[in-house]
Amino acid sequence: MKLFNLGWKGSGEELVHSWLKESGIKCTGLVSNCAEDIFFSQSVNRPPLSSWADKEYFSLLESERPMTGYLLRSQLEFSFLDKHFPDALFVFLYVDEDQWYGNLVEDGYF
């Protein structure tokens, strides 16, 4: 079974990622090309995330390239993921706006 975190960067995904990893759950890295793979797979009509077939938890489904302004938010494509992983669970981590902004500032994004 797969578990997808649909939350935005700065919403506590790193804490959940480390907790699940310490619990023995096979997680993607906090930096991966999952977002690119999801969009590419959708464009060529193939199953997504085949390079991560052994992984159970997927987080940080965003990809950003600050030099080009390129941003992919593949967590918005959860219907595509659900089609290919019908037994998957989707969670949305949420923090209030002030805490989210504070997390991003703390992590050096602003």
C-alpha positions in Angstrom: 0.0 0.0 0.0 1.1 3.5 -0.7 0.7 6.6 1.4 0.8 10.1 -0.2 1.2 13.3 1.7 -0.6 16.0 -0.2 0.5 18.8 2.1 2.5 21.8 1.1 6.2 22.3 1.9 6.5 23.6 5.5 3.4 21.8 6.8 5.3 19.3 9.0 6.2 16.8 6.3 9.8 16.5 7.4 8.7 15.4 10.9 6.2 12.9 9.6 8.8 11.6 7.1 11.4 11.0 9.8 8.9 9.4 12.2 7.7 7.0 9.5 11.2 6.2 8.3 12.3 5.5 11.9 9.2 3.2 12.2 10.5 1.1 9.3 8.3 2.6 6.5 10.1 2.8 3.2 10.0 6.5 2.3 11.1 8.5 -0.7 13.9 11.0 0.0 12.9 14.5 1.1 14.4 15.6 -2.2 13.4 13.4 -5.1 12.1 13.7 -8.7 8.6 12.3 -7.8 6.8 15.4 -9.1 8.5 15.3 -12.4 7.9 11.6 -12.8 4.2 12.1 -12.0 3.7 14.8 -14.6 5.8 13.0 -17.2 3.9 9.7 -16.6 0.6 11.5 -17.0 1.7 13.1 -20.3 2.8 9.7 -21.8 0.0 7.7 -20.2 2.1 5.3 -18.1 1.9 4.3 -14.5 3.8 6.8 -12.3 6.6 6.3 -9.8 7.9 3.0 -11.2 11.4 4.0 -10.0 10.1 4.1 -6.5 8.1 0.9 -6.6 9.5 -0.3 -3.3 8.6 2.9 -1.5 5.5 3.2 0.7 5.4 6.8 1.7 5.7 9.8 -0.6 6.1 13.3 0.6 7.2 16.7 -0.8 5.4 16.1 -4.1 6.5 19.6 -5.2 9.4 20.4 -7.4 10.7 23.9 -7.7 13.5 25.4 -9.8 14.1 28.9 -8.4 16.3 30.0 -11.3 13.6 29.4 -13.8 10.5 30.0 -11.7 9.5 26.4 -12.6 7.1 24.9 -10.0 5.3 21.6 -10.2 2.7 20.7 -7.5 2.0 17.1 -8.3 0.0 16.7 -5.1 -2.8 18.4 -7.1 -2.8 15.4 -9.4 -4.1 13.0 -6.7 -6.9 11.7 -9.0 -4.2 10.4 -11.4 -2.3 8.8 -8.5 -5.6 7.3 -7.2 -6.2 5.8 -10.6 -2.9 3.9 -10.5 -2.8 3.2 -6.8 -6.5 2.5 -5.9 -5.5 1.2 -2.4 -3.4 4.2 -1.5 -4.1 6.5 1.4 -3.9 10.3 0.9 -3.2 12.6 3.8 -3.1 16.3 3.8 -0.9 17.9 6.5 -2.1 21.3 7.5 -0.7 24.0 9.7 -2.2 27.5 10.1 -0.9 30.2 7.8 1.3 31.9 10.4 3.0 28.7 11.4 3.4 27.7 7.7 5.1 31.0 6.9 7.3 30.7 10.0 8.4 27.2 9.0 9.4 28.4 5.5 11.3 31.3 7.0 13.0 29.0 9.5 14.0 26.7 6.6 15.5 29.6 4.7 13.0 30.0 1.9 12.5 33.7 2.7 
